[in-house]
Amino acid sequence: MHAALDLLQWPAMLLTVAASWYVGSARKHRRKWGFILFLASNLVWAVWGLWAHAYALIVLQAFLVVMNVRGLFKTDPAQPTVSDE
């Protein structure tokens, strides 16, 4: 169990990298998936942070969740982007 939780940081890192890639897309649908992947990475990082007693990391993930939810709503397909106006 110890080794499995220690390895959890690697999927968290991969989720974060994939999310960053998708958020940078010009397509709203891909950006939306980027924010969803970011939320998944926030959860995995927080779980790893609890196990590692990395409380600053957990607090950081909580703040990032708020920013990612904000980004998810701002990339709503019903909302025009600057280039759409």
N, CA, C and O atoms as CSV, one atom per row, in Angstrom:
chain,resi,resn,atom,element,x,y,z
A,1,MET,N,N,0.831,-1.197,0.000
A,1,MET,CA,C,0.000,0.000,0.000
A,1,MET,C,C,0.873,1.257,0.000
A,1,MET,O,O,0.570,2.239,-0.678
A,2,HIS,N,N,1.957,1.207,0.770
A,2,HIS,CA,C,2.874,2.341,0.864
A,2,HIS,C,C,3.415,2.716,-0.507
A,2,HIS,O,O,3.409,3.891,-0.876
A,3,ALA,N,N,3.881,1.736,-1.261
A,3,ALA,CA,C,4.466,1.989,-2.582
A,3,ALA,C,C,3.405,2.475,-3.561
A,3,ALA,O,O,3.682,3.342,-4.389
A,4,ALA,N,N,2.195,1.929,-3.476
A,4,ALA,CA,C,1.120,2.339,-4.381
A,4,ALA,C,C,0.776,3.811,-4.174
A,4,ALA,O,O,0.600,4.548,-5.144
A,5,LEU,N,N,0.682,4.235,-2.944
A,5,LEU,CA,C,0.380,5.648,-2.675
A,5,LEU,C,C,1.542,6.542,-3.071
A,5,LEU,O,O,1.336,7.665,-3.532
A,6,ASP,N,N,2.746,6.057,-2.897
A,6,ASP,CA,C,3.907,6.834,-3.307
A,6,ASP,C,C,3.913,7.043,-4.819
A,6,ASP,O,O,4.294,8.108,-5.304
A,7,LEU,N,N,3.490,6.025,-5.557
A,7,LEU,CA,C,3.449,6.112,-7.019
A,7,LEU,C,C,2.294,6.975,-7.536
A,7,LEU,O,O,2.273,7.318,-8.718
A,8,LEU,N,N,1.348,7.326,-6.688
A,8,LEU,CA,C,0.196,8.133,-7.091
A,8,LEU,C,C,0.609,9.499,-7.648
A,8,LEU,O,O,-0.134,10.103,-8.422
A,9,GLN,N,N,1.767,9.978,-7.264
A,9,GLN,CA,C,2.222,11.273,-7.766
A,9,GLN,C,C,2.457,11.254,-9.276
A,9,GLN,O,O,2.358,12.295,-9.925
A,10,TRP,N,N,2.767,10.082,-9.847
A,10,TRP,CA,C,3.038,10.006,-11.287
A,10,TRP,C,C,1.775,10.150,-12.126
A,10,TRP,O,O,1.792,10.910,-13.094
A,11,PRO,N,N,0.683,9.465,-11.811
A,11,PRO,CA,C,-0.552,9.738,-12.556
A,11,PRO,C,C,-1.028,11.175,-12.354
A,11,PRO,O,O,-1.578,11.781,-13.274
A,12,ALA,N,N,-0.821,11.720,-11.160
A,12,ALA,CA,C,-1.202,13.112,-10.911
A,12,ALA,C,C,-0.418,14.045,-11.825
A,12,ALA,O,O,-0.977,14.989,-12.384
A,13,MET,N,N,0.850,13.785,-11.971
A,13,MET,CA,C,1.687,14.600,-12.847
A,13,MET,C,C,1.237,14.463,-14.300
A,13,MET,O,O,1.146,15.462,-15.014
A,14,LEU,N,N,0.958,13.247,-14.741
A,14,LEU,CA,C,0.516,13.031,-16.124
A,14,LEU,C,C,-0.824,13.706,-16.396
A,14,LEU,O,O,-1.026,14.277,-17.468
A,15,LEU,N,N,-1.733,13.644,-15.435
A,15,LEU,CA,C,-3.016,14.339,-15.583
A,15,LEU,C,C,-2.802,15.850,-15.706
A,15,LEU,O,O,-3.458,16.509,-16.513
A,16,THR,N,N,-1.900,16.387,-14.919
A,16,THR,CA,C,-1.619,17.824,-14.953
A,16,THR,C,C,-1.028,18.234,-16.300
A,16,THR,O,O,-1.408,19.264,-16.858
A,17,VAL,N,N,-0.112,17.440,-16.817
A,17,VAL,CA,C,0.495,17.748,-18.117
A,17,VAL,C,C,-0.555,17.664,-19.225
A,17,VAL,O,O,-0.627,18.551,-20.075
A,18,ALA,N,N,-1.365,16.609,-19.222
A,18,ALA,CA,C,-2.416,16.465,-20.235
A,18,ALA,C,C,-3.418,17.620,-20.141
A,18,ALA,O,O,-3.847,18.159,-21.161
A,19,ALA,N,N,-3.784,17.991,-18.926
A,19,ALA,CA,C,-4.721,19.101,-18.738
A,19,ALA,C,C,-4.153,20.393,-19.296
A,19,ALA,O,O,-4.866,21.158,-19.945
A,20,SER,N,N,-2.889,20.637,-19.050
A,20,SER,CA,C,-2.242,21.849,-19.566
A,20,SER,C,C,-2.267,21.866,-21.085
A,20,SER,O,O,-2.487,22.916,-21.689
A,21,TRP,N,N,-2.044,20.717,-21.706
A,21,TRP,CA,C,-2.068,20.616,-23.163
A,21,TRP,C,C,-3.461,20.969,-23.701
A,21,TRP,O,O,-3.592,21.757,-24.638
A,22,TYR,N,N,-4.489,20.380,-23.102
A,22,TYR,CA,C,-5.852,20.615,-23.582
A,22,TYR,C,C,-6.339,22.029,-23.304
A,22,TYR,O,O,-7.055,22.598,-24.128
A,23,VAL,N,N,-5.978,22.603,-22.189
A,23,VAL,CA,C,-6.408,23.968,-21.872
A,23,VAL,C,C,-5.842,24.961,-22.877
A,23,VAL,O,O,-6.441,26.008,-23.124
A,24,GLY,N,N,-4.699,24.640,-23.453
A,24,GLY,CA,C,-4.080,25.519,-24.444
A,24,GLY,C,C,-4.691,25.413,-25.834
A,24,GLY,O,O,-4.242,26.094,-26.756
A,25,SER,N,N,-5.691,24.584,-25.999
A,25,SER,CA,C,-6.307,24.382,-27.311
A,25,SER,C,C,-7.159,25.588,-27.712
A,25,SER,O,O,-7.707,26.289,-26.861
A,26,ALA,N,N,-7.257,25.810,-29.003
A,26,ALA,CA,C,-8.126,26.865,-29.533
A,26,ALA,C,C,-9.591,26.411,-29.546
A,26,ALA,O,O,-10.489,27.239,-29.702
A,27,ARG,N,N,-9.836,25.124,-29.388
A,27,ARG,CA,C,-11.200,24.585,-29.428
A,27,ARG,C,C,-11.789,24.515,-28.028
A,27,ARG,O,O,-11.182,23.976,-27.103
A,28,LYS,N,N,-12.984,25.072,-27.895
A,28,LYS,CA,C,-13.629,25.135,-26.583
A,28,LYS,C,C,-13.847,23.757,-25.977
A,28,LYS,O,O,-13.672,23.572,-24.772
A,29,HIS,N,N,-14.228,22.792,-26.803
A,29,HIS,CA,C,-14.482,21.444,-26.297
A,29,HIS,C,C,-13.218,20.850,-25.676
A,29,HIS,O,O,-13.279,20.221,-24.620
A,30,ARG,N,N,-12.092,21.045,-26.320
A,30,ARG,CA,C,-10.826,20.537,-25.770
A,30,ARG,C,C,-10.423,21.294,-24.511
A,30,ARG,O,O,-9.916,20.701,-23.559
A,31,ARG,N,N,-10.652,22.612,-24.508
A,31,ARG,CA,C,-10.341,23.385,-23.287
A,31,ARG,C,C,-11.188,22.896,-22.127
A,31,ARG,O,O,-10.703,22.789,-21.001
A,32,LYS,N,N,-12.462,22.597,-22.401
A,32,LYS,CA,C,-13.341,22.092,-21.342
A,32,LYS,C,C,-12.764,20.799,-20.766
A,32,LYS,O,O,-12.734,20.624,-19.548
A,33,TRP,N,N,-12.304,19.889,-21.636
A,33,TRP,CA,C,-11.702,18.655,-21.161
A,33,TRP,C,C,-10.424,18.925,-20.374
A,33,TRP,O,O,-10.098,18.195,-19.438
A,34,GLY,N,N,-9.703,19.976,-20.759
A,34,GLY,CA,C,-8.511,20.351,-20.009
A,34,GLY,C,C,-8.838,20.710,-18.575
A,34,GLY,O,O,-8.140,20.294,-17.651
A,35,PHE,N,N,-9.902,21.485,-18.385
A,35,PHE,CA,C,-10.287,21.859,-17.024
A,35,PHE,C,C,-10.792,20.649,-16.242
A,35,PHE,O,O,-10.555,20.547,-15.039
A,36,ILE,N,N,-11.482,19.738,-16.913
A,36,ILE,CA,C,-11.934,18.520,-16.239
A,36,ILE,C,C,-10.728,17.677,-15.816
A,36,ILE,O,O,-10.702,17.135,-14.711
A,37,LEU,N,N,-9.740,17.571,-16.694
A,37,LEU,CA,C,-8.518,16.845,-16.332
A,37,LEU,C,C,-7.779,17.534,-15.186
A,37,LEU,O,O,-7.219,16.871,-14.314
A,38,PHE,N,N,-7.782,18.873,-15.193
A,38,PHE,CA,C,-7.168,19.593,-14.078
A,38,PHE,C,C,-7.874,19.250,-12.766
A,38,PHE,O,O,-7.218,19.043,-11.746
A,39,LEU,N,N,-9.199,19.190,-12.787
A,39,LEU,CA,C,-9.942,18.852,-11.570
A,39,LEU,C,C,-9.583,17.440,-11.096
A,39,LEU,O,O,-9.443,17.201,-9.897
A,40,ALA,N,N,-9.438,16.513,-12.038
A,40,ALA,CA,C,-9.029,15.157,-11.667
A,40,ALA,C,C,-7.627,15.169,-11.062
A,40,ALA,O,O,-7.360,14.481,-10.077
A,41,SER,N,N,-6.731,15.961,-11.665
A,41,SER,CA,C,-5.366,16.027,-11.121
A,41,SER,C,C,-5.365,16.667,-9.737
A,41,SER,O,O,-4.592,16.257,-8.871
A,42,ASN,N,N,-6.217,17.662,-9.517
A,42,ASN,CA,C,-6.312,18.281,-8.191
A,42,ASN,C,C,-6.704,17.246,-7.143
A,42,ASN,O,O,-6.157,17.228,-6.041
A,43,LEU,N,N,-7.649,16.391,-7.493
A,43,LEU,CA,C,-8.093,15.353,-6.568
A,43,LEU,C,C,-6.965,14.365,-6.270
A,43,LEU,O,O,-6.721,14.023,-5.112
A,44,VAL,N,N,-6.288,13.912,-7.311
A,44,VAL,CA,C,-5.214,12.939,-7.114
A,44,VAL,C,C,-4.064,13.558,-6.325
A,44,VAL,O,O,-3.498,12.911,-5.444
A,45,TRP,N,N,-3.716,14.807,-6.633
A,45,TRP,CA,C,-2.656,15.477,-5.869
A,45,TRP,C,C,-3.054,15.630,-4.399
A,45,TRP,O,O,-2.220,15.460,-3.510
A,46,ALA,N,N,-4.320,15.950,-4.144
A,46,ALA,CA,C,-4.765,16.122,-2.750
A,46,ALA,C,C,-4.695,14.796,-1.997
A,46,ALA,O,O,-4.284,14.760,-0.837
A,47,VAL,N,N,-5.095,13.703,-2.656
A,47,VAL,CA,C,-4.994,12.382,-2.011
A,47,VAL,C,C,-3.534,12.061,-1.704
A,47,VAL,O,O,-3.208,11.606,-0.607
A,48,TRP,N,N,-2.664,12.300,-2.671
A,48,TRP,CA,C,-1.239,12.050,-2.441
A,48,TRP,C,C,-0.721,12.964,-1.329
A,48,TRP,O,O,0.068,12.535,-0.487
A,49,GLY,N,N,-1.164,14.216,-1.328
A,49,GLY,CA,C,-0.738,15.163,-0.304
A,49,GLY,C,C,-1.149,14.741,1.096
A,49,GLY,O,O,-0.394,14.926,2.050
A,50,LEU,N,N,-2.346,14.173,1.223
A,50,LEU,CA,C,-2.779,13.661,2.525
A,50,LEU,C,C,-1.852,12.552,2.991
A,50,LEU,O,O,-1.419,12.533,4.143
A,51,TRP,N,N,-1.548,11.617,2.076
A,51,TRP,CA,C,-0.673,10.504,2.424
A,51,TRP,C,C,0.719,11.004,2.787
A,51,TRP,O,O,1.330,10.496,3.727
A,52,ALA,N,N,1.228,11.989,2.056
A,52,ALA,CA,C,2.591,12.481,2.261
A,52,ALA,C,C,2.671,13.563,3.341
A,52,ALA,O,O,3.753,14.070,3.633
A,53,HIS,N,N,1.534,13.912,3.928
A,53,HIS,CA,C,1.465,14.982,4.923
A,53,HIS,C,C,1.956,16.310,4.341
A,53,HIS,O,O,2.588,17.113,5.027
A,54,ALA,N,N,1.650,16.518,3.059
A,54,ALA,CA,C,2.046,17.750,2.357
A,54,ALA,C,C,0.849,18.697,2.366
A,54,ALA,O,O,0.154,18.849,1.361
A,55,TYR,N,N,0.623,19.325,3.503
A,55,TYR,CA,C,-0.590,20.113,3.707
A,55,TYR,C,C,-0.627,21.380,2.861
A,55,TYR,O,O,-1.707,21.819,2.465
A,56,ALA,N,N,0.514,21.970,2.579
A,56,ALA,CA,C,0.535,23.139,1.691
A,56,ALA,C,C,0.086,22.734,0.289
A,56,ALA,O,O,-0.591,23.505,-0.391
A,57,LEU,N,N,0.455,21.541,-0.144
A,57,LEU,CA,C,0.018,21.040,-1.445
A,57,LEU,C,C,-1.495,20.864,-1.472
A,57,LEU,O,O,-2.131,21.170,-2.480
A,58,ILE,N,N,-2.075,20.379,-0.389
A,58,ILE,CA,C,-3.528,20.199,-0.312
A,58,ILE,C,C,-4.230,21.556,-0.389
A,58,ILE,O,O,-5.222,21.699,-1.104
A,59,VAL,N,N,-3.728,22.539,0.331
A,59,VAL,CA,C,-4.312,23.885,0.283
A,59,VAL,C,C,-4.184,24.464,-1.123
A,59,VAL,O,O,-5.127,25.070,-1.632
A,60,LEU,N,N,-3.028,24.282,-1.749
A,60,LEU,CA,C,-2.835,24.735,-3.120
A,60,LEU,C,C,-3.865,24.093,-4.049
A,60,LEU,O,O,-4.453,24.777,-4.887
A,61,GLN,N,N,-4.084,22.798,-3.908
A,61,GLN,CA,C,-5.048,22.111,-4.767
A,61,GLN,C,C,-6.459,22.647,-4.552
A,61,GLN,O,O,-7.234,22.735,-5.505
A,62,ALA,N,N,-6.802,23.004,-3.330
A,62,ALA,CA,C,-8.122,23.585,-3.064
A,62,ALA,C,C,-8.278,24.916,-3.809
A,62,ALA,O,O,-9.318,25.164,-4.420
A,63,PHE,N,N,-7.264,25.759,-3.763
A,63,PHE,CA,C,-7.326,27.020,-4.502
A,63,PHE,C,C,-7.367,26.781,-6.012
A,63,PHE,O,O,-8.082,27.475,-6.734
A,64,LEU,N,N,-6.607,25.806,-6.480
A,64,LEU,CA,C,-6.603,25.497,-7.909
A,64,LEU,C,C,-7.947,24.944,-8.374
A,64,LEU,O,O,-8.351,25.184,-9.512
A,65,VAL,N,N,-8.645,24.208,-7.510
A,65,VAL,CA,C,-9.986,23.731,-7.854
A,65,VAL,C,C,-10.896,24.918,-8.138
A,65,VAL,O,O,-11.638,24.916,-9.120
A,66,VAL,N,N,-10.838,25.927,-7.283
A,66,VAL,CA,C,-11.666,27.124,-7.490
A,66,VAL,C,C,-11.334,27.767,-8.833
A,66,VAL,O,O,-12.238,28.129,-9.585
A,67,MET,N,N,-10.053,27.911,-9.138
A,67,MET,CA,C,-9.655,28.518,-10.412
A,67,MET,C,C,-10.044,27.643,-11.600
A,67,MET,O,O,-10.422,28.160,-12.651
A,68,ASN,N,N,-9.954,26.326,-11.444
A,68,ASN,CA,C,-10.321,25.429,-12.533
A,68,ASN,C,C,-11.827,25.410,-12.771
A,68,ASN,O,O,-12.268,25.323,-13.917
A,69,VAL,N,N,-12.614,25.488,-11.718
A,69,VAL,CA,C,-14.070,25.575,-11.885
A,69,VAL,C,C,-14.411,26.896,-12.581
A,69,VAL,O,O,-15.276,26.930,-13.457
A,70,ARG,N,N,-13.751,27.960,-12.201
A,70,ARG,CA,C,-13.946,29.253,-12.870
A,70,ARG,C,C,-13.607,29.141,-14.355
A,70,ARG,O,O,-14.356,29.630,-15.201
A,71,GLY,N,N,-12.491,28.504,-14.671
A,71,GLY,CA,C,-12.096,28.319,-16.057
A,71,GLY,C,C,-13.072,27.450,-16.819
A,71,GLY,O,O,-13.339,27.694,-17.996
A,72,LEU,N,N,-13.607,26.437,-16.158
A,72,LEU,CA,C,-14.583,25.555,-16.790
A,72,LEU,C,C,-15.817,26.345,-17.209
A,72,LEU,O,O,-16.340,26.149,-18.306
A,73,PHE,N,N,-16.278,27.230,-16.347
A,73,PHE,CA,C,-17.449,28.040,-16.683
A,73,PHE,C,C,-17.124,29.102,-17.725
A,73,PHE,O,O,-17.975,29.431,-18.551
A,74,LYS,N,N,-15.929,29.635,-17.704
A,74,LYS,CA,C,-15.553,30.663,-18.678
A,74,LYS,C,C,-15.334,30.083,-20.076
A,74,LYS,O,O,-15.340,30.825,-21.058
A,75,THR,N,N,-15.142,28.785,-20.175
A,75,THR,CA,C,-14.971,28.172,-21.489
A,75,THR,C,C,-16.275,27.567,-21.998
A,75,THR,O,O,-16.272,26.776,-22.941
A,76,ASP,N,N,-17.389,27.941,-21.370
A,76,ASP,CA,C,-18.721,27.480,-21.778
A,76,ASP,C,C,-18.952,27.816,-23.254
A,76,ASP,O,O,-18.786,28.969,-23.652
A,77,PRO,N,N,-19.332,26.825,-24.075
A,77,PRO,CA,C,-19.538,27.082,-25.494
A,77,PRO,C,C,-20.578,28.165,-25.786
A,77,PRO,O,O,-20.545,28.770,-26.858
A,78,ALA,N,N,-21.490,28.419,-24.865
A,78,ALA,CA,C,-22.497,29.460,-25.094
A,78,ALA,C,C,-21.923,30.858,-24.951
A,78,ALA,O,O,-22.515,31.825,-25.432
A,79,GLN,N,N,-20.778,30.975,-24.298
A,79,GLN,CA,C,-20.146,32.266,-24.095
A,79,GLN,C,C,-19.211,32.578,-25.251
A,79,GLN,O,O,-18.400,31.731,-25.624
A,80,PRO,N,N,-19.303,33.791,-25.838
A,80,PRO,CA,C,-18.371,34.134,-26.919
A,80,PRO,C,C,-16.962,34.355,-26.380
A,80,PRO,O,O,-16.784,34.819,-25.254
A,81,THR,N,N,-15.973,34.021,-27.186
A,81,THR,CA,C,-14.604,34.340,-26.818
A,81,THR,C,C,-14.250,35.654,-27.466
A,81,THR,O,O,-15.023,36.177,-28.268
A,82,VAL,N,N,-13.111,36.191,-27.139
A,82,VAL,CA,C,-12.693,37.472,-27.696
A,82,VAL,C,C,-12.672,37.409,-29.227
A,82,VAL,O,O,-13.089,38.355,-29.894
A,83,SER,N,N,-12.190,36.303,-29.777
A,83,SER,CA,C,-12.117,36.175,-31.224
A,83,SER,C,C,-13.484,35.958,-31.877
A,83,SER,O,O,-13.630,36.154,-33.084
A,84,ASP,N,N,-14.497,35.551,-31.080
A,84,ASP,CA,C,-15.843,35.328,-31.614
A,84,ASP,C,C,-16.654,36.611,-31.697
A,84,ASP,O,O,-17.660,36.656,-32.405
A,85,GLU,N,N,-16.244,37.638,-31.002
A,85,GLU,CA,C,-17.049,38.862,-30.944
A,85,GLU,C,C,-16.865,39.723,-32.167
A,85,GLU,O,O,-17.475,40.788,-32.269
